[in-house]
């Protein structure tokens, strides 16, 4: 590794692949491959939808742009998987359509502060209005909205909207 760094400079990204599940059956290995192929197809569809809305072509995107678009689209779908017309900011309740999603008005944000949890997984991320993210800052949803009476932020409604998300994500909005 040191010889590679001396010759080519420091890498922008390092991907470590680890051999997992050596005892996995052939059937389970095929299921994993199928699931990965489905996720890849879904991610490509997300990028194509976003690019169509932005007037871009997927081939012109950098790797980081593709990753951000894929994450934003996936997190947007999680706001309400069953109803594309009712996807709302979990904090403000404002409607987030695809054009709004892809603007600077909506950001990817950590539900539980990254600085306190070091959790950068998708289970700890959602999309939210930039204004709500600025107000929330380095707090949990309960700390930011649970005990305050701030106009436009109702903690009970926040929990209702969070309940539409995957269970592992929704529980991060709870008071504890």
Secondary structure, DSSP 4 states (H G I P E B T S, - for coil): -HHHHHHH---S---------TT--HHHHHHHHHHHHHHHHHHHHHHHHHHHHHT--GGG--HHHHHHHHHHHHHHHHH-TT-GGG-B-TTT--B--HHHHTSTTEEEEESS-HHHH---SGGGEEEEEHHHHHHHTTS-HIIIIIS---TT--HHHHHHHHTTS-HHHHGGGS--
